[in-house]
Amino acid sequence: MSRFSFVNRFIAPLLCAALWGMPAHAQSQDFSGLARVDMAQSKIADRGRGQATINLALSQGVPWRVFTLDEPRRLVIDFREVDWTGVTTEALDHSDQITQARFGSFRPGWSRMVLDLKDPMAVQSAEMRLDETQGTAELSLVINSVDAKAYAERAGAPNDPRWDLPKAVTADVQKKKTDWAQTVVVLDPGHGGVDPGAQHGDIQEKDLMLQFAREIRDTLRRTGEFEVILTRDDDLFVSLEGRVAQAHQVQADIFISLHADAVQQGHAHGATVYTLSEKASDAASQYLAERHDRSMVLSGVDLTGTDDLIANVLLDLARQETKPRSERLAKAMVLGMQGTIGKLNNKPYRQAAFSVLKAADIPSVLIEVGFMSSERDLKNLQDPLWRQNLAEGIRDGLQAWVIADKAAKDLVRQ
């Protein structure tokens, strides 16, 4: 195997920038098709003396970059583009230094691997070697332990418009609607791409919620009363900020996030509807909010910054009007779903600090359709007839809320 060095021809400037947070400049490379991972030749393993190695055998070379992020500590490897079919964390990760490995599509044309680090680790070496005869490639990284201060100094996401999406626009938009217009509903299938969500064997939350969102969309459109937009209509990663930004961009009247989580303890089951509250209504709701917000680490966002105080005050003022509308929406959804599928969770309306519900001017709810850790719920989630009944319950709840919300607005005007 010849040592065709991406470090020299493509990755050197990009890798240096990624590791040290400086702007990157790299020439493009032309490759056809998707690179596939050869699991028999790929492995993440400890090397001893505080070192670990990441070796990925690929069917072809692809542009790539690597960088580290802090709070929580993680190593990120971006590719353009890798097919992860057949890759499992259990088969790939044999290192005590890596507490979790996640991989998948990040956005159209790009893939991402995120490795959660047990301790501060720095990239000691990284290169991709090409076999010019067979056309295959091997990406090899060596990471070694460093102190927390050195890690923090090096950590940070690089900023390169060829790799990164522009920041989401979250500014409020003034709505101009006639007396009658379709109600704009944004459906948000949770997770996606590199973030699978809850898993039960080969079944993944991201796939179930995308399928269900499409079914709800069809049910709502058939009424002629709703315009429905999905935050994702494919297996792609969308950041929490990006989901809310989409709702603003289409001037949504309603935002609904769909999930089917799993709990490690207890026997939670049945559908639940959540609205935003900084103080969770119970410990289980707090746990779920924290679990959902962990997906922010996959987007490459540096979480060390603090929110702007004045901006938060202004947003809180806007939410004073939106909050009761969201609560009425949640309760209407509960009644609608009870009317079509019967029993829900024993406490079907709850509150928690879900970041995806923080649009200040859009009534927003998050529906835990069920829990994949419950055999009964998992069976329901895979049953097309049960899902159709639930979709009709969501439709009924939305229709009732639209009528009540319009009546409430008319009373305010008078």
C-alpha positions as CSV (number, residue, x, y, z in Angstrom):
1,M,0.0,0.0,0.0
2,S,1.4,3.3,-1.0
3,R,1.2,6.1,1.5
4,F,-0.7,8.6,-0.6
5,S,-0.8,11.4,1.9
6,F,-4.0,13.4,2.3
7,V,-2.2,15.2,5.0
8,N,0.0,16.7,2.2
9,R,-2.5,17.2,-0.6
10,F,-5.8,17.9,1.1
11,I,-5.9,17.4,4.8
12,A,-2.9,19.2,6.1
13,P,-4.3,22.7,6.1
14,L,-7.8,21.4,7.0
15,L,-6.6,19.1,9.8
16,C,-4.4,21.8,11.3
17,A,-7.3,24.2,11.3
18,A,-9.6,21.7,12.7
19,L,-7.3,20.8,15.6
20,W,-6.5,24.4,16.5
21,G,-9.8,26.1,15.5
22,M,-8.2,28.2,12.6
23,P,-9.8,28.8,9.2
24,A,-9.2,26.0,6.7
25,H,-8.2,26.1,3.1
26,A,-8.2,22.9,1.1
27,Q,-8.5,22.0,-2.6
28,S,-11.4,19.8,-3.7
29,Q,-11.0,16.1,-4.6
30,D,-13.3,14.3,-7.0
31,F,-14.6,10.9,-5.9
32,S,-17.5,8.9,-7.3
33,G,-20.1,7.0,-5.2
34,L,-20.1,6.6,-1.5
35,A,-17.3,5.2,0.6
36,R,-18.2,2.0,2.5
37,V,-16.7,0.9,5.8
38,D,-15.0,-2.5,5.9
39,M,-15.8,-3.7,9.4
40,A,-13.4,-6.6,9.3
41,Q,-10.5,-4.1,9.0
42,S,-11.9,-1.3,11.1
43,K,-11.5,-0.9,14.9
44,I,-11.3,1.6,17.7
45,A,-9.0,0.2,20.4
46,D,-6.8,1.2,23.4
47,R,-3.0,1.3,22.7
48,G,-1.8,1.6,26.3
49,R,-0.2,4.5,28.1
50,G,-3.2,6.7,27.8
51,Q,-3.5,6.2,24.0
52,A,-6.2,5.0,21.7
53,T,-6.3,4.3,17.9
54,I,-9.2,4.8,15.4
55,N,-8.8,2.9,12.2
56,L,-11.4,3.0,9.5
57,A,-11.0,0.9,6.3
58,L,-12.9,2.5,3.5
59,S,-13.7,1.4,0.0
60,Q,-12.3,4.7,-1.4
61,G,-10.8,7.9,-0.2
62,V,-13.0,10.8,0.7
63,P,-12.3,14.4,2.0
64,W,-12.4,14.4,5.8
65,R,-11.6,16.5,8.8
66,V,-11.2,16.0,12.6
67,F,-11.6,18.2,15.6
68,T,-12.4,18.1,19.3
69,L,-15.1,19.8,21.3
70,D,-15.5,20.5,25.0
71,E,-18.3,20.2,27.6
72,P,-18.9,17.4,27.0
73,R,-15.6,16.2,25.6
74,R,-15.9,14.6,22.2
75,L,-13.9,13.8,19.0
76,V,-15.7,14.6,15.7
77,I,-14.7,13.3,12.3
78,D,-16.6,14.6,9.3
79,F,-16.6,12.9,5.9
80,R,-17.9,13.6,2.4
81,E,-19.5,11.0,2.3
82,V,-19.6,7.6,4.0
83,D,-22.2,4.8,3.9
84,W,-22.5,3.4,7.4
85,T,-24.6,0.4,6.5
86,G,-23.5,-2.6,8.6
87,V,-21.5,-0.5,11.1
88,T,-22.3,-1.1,14.7
89,T,-20.9,0.5,17.9
90,E,-20.4,-2.9,19.5
91,A,-18.3,-4.3,16.6
92,L,-16.3,-1.1,16.1
93,D,-15.5,0.3,19.6
94,H,-13.2,-1.7,21.8
95,S,-11.7,1.2,23.7
96,D,-12.3,2.2,27.3
97,Q,-11.3,5.7,26.4
98,I,-14.4,6.0,24.1
99,T,-17.6,5.9,26.1
100,Q,-19.9,6.1,23.1
101,A,-19.6,6.1,19.3
102,R,-22.3,7.5,17.0
103,F,-22.3,7.8,13.2
104,G,-24.6,8.6,10.3
105,S,-25.6,11.3,7.8
106,F,-25.1,14.8,9.1
107,R,-26.6,16.8,6.2
108,P,-27.0,16.2,2.4
109,G,-23.6,15.0,1.1
110,W,-21.9,14.8,4.5
111,S,-21.4,12.2,7.2
112,R,-20.2,12.5,10.8
113,M,-18.8,10.3,13.5
114,V,-18.9,11.5,17.1
115,L,-16.8,9.8,19.8
116,D,-17.5,10.7,23.4
117,L,-14.3,10.8,25.4
118,K,-13.9,9.5,28.9
119,D,-11.0,11.8,29.6
120,P,-9.3,14.7,27.8
121,M,-7.6,13.4,24.6
122,A,-5.7,15.2,21.9
123,V,-5.1,14.1,18.3
124,Q,-1.5,13.0,18.1
125,S,-1.5,12.0,14.5
126,A,-4.1,11.6,11.7
127,E,-3.8,10.6,8.1
128,M,-5.6,8.8,5.3
129,R,-3.6,6.2,3.2
130,L,-4.7,5.3,-0.2
131,D,-4.0,2.0,-2.0
132,E,-3.5,3.3,-5.5
133,T,-3.9,-0.2,-7.0
134,Q,-7.2,-1.2,-5.4
135,G,-8.5,2.3,-4.7
136,T,-9.3,1.6,-1.1
137,A,-8.3,3.9,1.8
138,E,-7.5,3.7,5.5
139,L,-8.1,6.5,7.9
140,S,-5.8,6.2,11.0
141,L,-5.9,8.4,14.1
142,V,-3.9,8.2,17.3
143,I,-5.2,10.1,20.3
144,N,-3.4,10.5,23.6
145,S,-4.3,11.8,27.1
146,V,-3.7,15.4,27.9
147,D,-4.6,17.6,30.8
148,A,-7.9,19.4,30.9
149,K,-6.4,22.8,30.3
150,A,-4.5,21.7,27.2
151,Y,-7.6,20.0,25.9
152,A,-9.8,23.1,26.4
153,E,-7.3,25.3,24.6
154,R,-7.3,23.1,21.5
155,A,-11.0,22.3,21.4
156,G,-13.3,24.1,19.1
157,A,-15.3,23.7,15.9
158,P,-13.6,25.0,12.7
159,N,-15.4,27.5,10.6
160,D,-15.4,26.6,6.9
161,P,-18.3,27.5,4.6
162,R,-17.5,24.5,2.4
163,W,-18.2,22.1,5.3
164,D,-20.5,24.0,7.6
165,L,-24.1,25.2,7.3
166,P,-24.7,28.9,7.9
167,K,-26.1,29.6,11.4
168,A,-29.8,29.2,11.7
169,V,-31.9,32.4,11.6
170,T,-34.2,32.5,14.6
171,A,-35.5,36.1,14.4
172,D,-39.2,36.4,14.8
173,V,-41.2,37.0,11.6
174,Q,-44.4,39.2,11.6
175,K,-47.2,37.1,10.3
176,K,-49.7,38.5,7.8
177,K,-52.7,36.3,7.4
178,T,-56.2,36.8,5.9
179,D,-59.3,36.0,7.9
180,W,-59.1,32.5,6.5
181,A,-56.0,30.7,5.6
182,Q,-54.6,27.2,6.1
183,T,-53.1,26.6,9.5
184,V,-49.3,26.1,9.0
185,V,-48.1,23.1,11.0
186,V,-44.5,22.2,11.3
187,L,-44.0,18.5,12.2
188,D,-40.7,17.7,13.7
189,P,-39.7,14.0,13.5
190,G,-37.2,13.7,16.3
191,H,-33.5,12.8,15.8
192,G,-32.2,11.7,12.4
193,G,-28.9,11.0,10.6
194,V,-26.0,10.7,13.0
195,D,-28.5,10.8,15.9
196,P,-30.6,7.6,16.0
197,G,-32.5,8.4,19.2
198,A,-33.8,5.4,21.2
199,Q,-33.1,2.0,19.8
200,H,-34.6,-1.5,20.3
201,G,-32.6,-4.1,18.4
202,D,-32.6,-3.0,14.8
203,I,-35.5,-0.6,15.3
204,Q,-34.6,3.1,15.7
205,E,-36.6,6.0,17.0
206,K,-35.5,8.3,14.1
207,D,-37.1,5.9,11.5
208,L,-40.3,5.4,13.4
209,M,-40.9,9.1,13.9
210,L,-40.2,10.0,10.3
211,Q,-42.7,7.4,9.1
212,F,-45.3,8.6,11.6
213,A,-44.7,12.3,10.7
214,R,-45.4,11.5,7.0
215,E,-48.6,9.7,8.0
216,I,-49.8,12.7,10.1
217,R,-48.9,15.0,7.3
218,D,-51.2,13.0,4.9
219,T,-54.0,12.9,7.5
220,L,-53.9,16.7,8.0
221,R,-53.6,17.6,4.4
222,R,-56.8,15.6,3.6
223,T,-58.8,18.0,5.7
224,G,-57.9,20.9,3.4
225,E,-57.4,23.0,6.6
226,F,-53.6,22.6,7.2
227,E,-50.4,23.3,5.4
228,V,-47.8,20.8,6.7
229,I,-44.1,21.1,6.6
230,L,-41.6,18.5,8.0
231,T,-38.3,19.6,9.5
232,R,-36.8,16.6,7.8
233,D,-38.2,14.3,5.2
234,D,-35.2,12.0,5.0
235,D,-32.6,10.4,7.3
236,L,-30.7,13.6,8.0
237,F,-29.5,15.3,11.1
238,V,-31.1,18.6,11.9
239,S,-29.9,20.6,15.0
240,L,-32.4,21.7,17.6
241,E,-31.7,25.3,16.6
242,G,-32.3,24.4,13.0
243,R,-35.7,22.8,13.7
244,V,-36.9,25.9,15.4
245,A,-35.5,28.1,12.7
246,Q,-37.4,26.3,10.0
247,A,-40.6,26.9,11.9
248,H,-39.9,30.6,11.9
249,Q,-38.9,30.7,8.3
250,V,-42.3,29.2,7.2
251,Q,-44.2,31.4,9.7
252,A,-45.6,28.3,11.4
253,D,-48.8,28.6,13.5
254,I,-48.0,25.4,15.4
255,F,-44.9,23.3,16.1
256,I,-45.1,19.6,17.0
257,S,-42.1,17.5,17.8
258,L,-42.5,13.7,17.7
259,H,-40.5,11.3,19.8
260,A,-40.6,7.7,21.1
261,D,-38.1,7.5,23.8
262,A,-36.8,4.7,26.1
263,V,-36.3,4.7,29.8
264,Q,-33.8,2.7,31.7
265,Q,-35.8,2.5,34.9
266,G,-39.5,2.1,35.6
267,H,-42.2,1.0,33.3
268,A,-43.3,4.1,31.4
269,H,-45.8,3.6,28.6
270,G,-48.5,5.5,26.7
271,A,-48.5,8.7,24.8
272,T,-47.6,12.0,26.6
273,V,-47.8,15.6,25.5
274,Y,-45.3,18.2,26.8
275,T,-45.1,21.9,26.8
276,L,-42.1,24.1,27.7
277,S,-41.3,24.9,31.3
278,E,-37.9,25.6,32.9
279,K,-39.0,23.5,35.9
280,A,-40.0,20.0,35.0
281,S,-43.3,18.7,36.3
282,D,-41.6,15.5,37.5
283,A,-38.3,13.7,37.6
284,A,-39.1,11.6,34.6
285,S,-39.8,14.6,32.5
286,Q,-36.5,16.2,33.6
287,Y,-34.6,13.1,32.5
288,L,-36.3,13.1,29.1
289,A,-35.5,16.8,28.5
290,E,-31.9,16.2,29.3
291,R,-31.7,13.2,27.1
292,H,-33.3,15.0,24.1
293,D,-31.0,18.0,24.5
294,R,-27.9,15.8,24.3
295,S,-28.4,15.7,20.6
296,M,-27.0,19.3,20.6
297,V,-23.5,17.8,21.0
298,L,-23.8,16.1,17.6
299,S,-24.2,19.4,15.7
300,G,-20.7,20.5,16.6
301,V,-22.0,23.4,18.7
302,D,-19.6,24.7,21.3
303,L,-21.8,24.6,24.5
304,T,-19.4,26.6,26.7
305,G,-21.0,30.0,25.9
306,T,-23.7,31.7,27.9
307,D,-27.0,33.1,26.8
308,D,-27.5,36.8,26.4
309,L,-29.5,38.1,29.5
310,I,-31.4,40.9,27.7
311,A,-32.4,38.5,24.8
312,N,-33.7,36.0,27.3
313,V,-35.8,38.7,29.1
314,L,-37.4,39.7,25.7
315,L,-38.0,36.1,24.8
316,D,-39.7,35.5,28.2
317,L,-42.0,38.4,27.6
318,A,-43.0,37.0,24.2
319,R,-43.6,33.6,25.8
320,Q,-46.1,35.0,28.3
321,E,-48.6,35.1,25.4
322,T,-47.5,31.9,23.8
323,K,-47.4,29.8,26.9
324,P,-51.2,29.6,27.6
325,R,-51.8,28.9,23.9
326,S,-49.3,26.0,24.0
327,E,-50.9,24.6,27.1
328,R,-54.4,24.7,25.5
329,L,-52.9,23.1,22.5
330,A,-51.4,20.3,24.6
331,K,-54.7,19.6,26.4
332,A,-56.6,19.6,23.1
333,M,-54.1,17.1,21.7
334,V,-54.6,14.9,24.8
335,L,-58.4,14.9,24.4
336,G,-58.1,14.2,20.6
337,M,-55.8,11.2,21.1
338,Q,-57.9,9.8,23.9
339,G,-60.9,9.9,21.6
340,T,-59.2,7.7,19.0
341,I,-56.9,5.4,20.8
342,G,-58.3,5.5,24.4
343,K,-55.8,5.2,27.2
344,L,-52.7,7.3,27.2
345,N,-49.9,7.7,29.8
346,N,-51.2,7.9,33.4
347,K,-50.2,11.6,33.3
348,P,-50.7,12.5,29.7
349,Y,-49.9,16.2,30.0
350,R,-46.5,17.2,31.4
351,Q,-44.0,20.0,31.3
352,A,-40.2,20.1,30.9
353,A,-37.4,22.3,29.5
354,F,-37.2,20.8,26.0
355,S,-35.0,23.2,23.9
356,V,-36.9,22.3,20.7
357,L,-40.0,24.0,22.2
358,K,-38.4,27.4,22.8
359,A,-39.8,29.3,19.9
360,A,-41.1,32.4,21.7
361,D,-43.9,33.2,19.3
362,I,-45.1,29.7,18.1
363,P,-47.4,27.4,20.2
364,S,-45.3,24.3,20.5
365,V,-45.7,20.8,22.0
366,L,-43.6,17.7,22.1
367,I,-45.4,14.4,21.8
368,E,-43.8,11.2,23.2
369,V,-45.9,8.9,21.0
370,G,-44.8,6.0,23.2
371,F,-41.8,4.4,24.8
372,M,-39.7,1.9,22.9
373,S,-38.7,0.4,26.2
374,S,-42.3,-0.8,26.6
375,E,-43.2,-3.9,24.6
376,R,-46.8,-2.8,24.3
377,D,-45.8,0.6,23.0
378,L,-43.3,-0.8,20.6
379,K,-45.9,-3.1,19.1
380,N,-48.3,-0.2,18.7
381,L,-45.6,2.0,17.1
382,Q,-45.1,-0.7,14.4
383,D,-48.9,-1.1,13.8
384,P,-50.1,1.0,10.9
385,L,-53.7,0.9,12.1
386,W,-52.8,2.1,15.6
387,R,-50.7,4.9,14.1
388,Q,-53.5,5.9,11.8
389,N,-55.9,6.2,14.8
390,L,-53.4,8.3,16.7
391,A,-52.8,10.5,13.6
392,E,-56.6,11.1,13.5
393,G,-56.6,11.9,17.2
394,I,-53.9,14.5,16.6
395,R,-55.9,15.9,13.7
396,D,-59.0,16.2,15.9
397,G,-57.1,17.9,18.6
398,L,-55.6,20.4,16.2
399,Q,-59.0,21.2,14.6
400,A,-60.5,21.8,18.1
401,W,-57.6,24.1,19.1
402,V,-57.7,26.2,15.9
403,I,-61.4,27.0,16.5
404,A,-60.8,27.8,20.2
405,D,-57.7,29.8,19.6
406,K,-59.4,31.9,16.9
407,A,-62.3,32.6,19.3
408,A,-59.9,33.6,22.1
409,K,-58.2,36.1,19.7
410,D,-61.5,37.6,18.7
411,L,-62.4,38.2,22.3
412,V,-59.0,39.9,22.9
413,R,-59.6,42.2,19.9
414,Q,-63.0,43.2,21.3
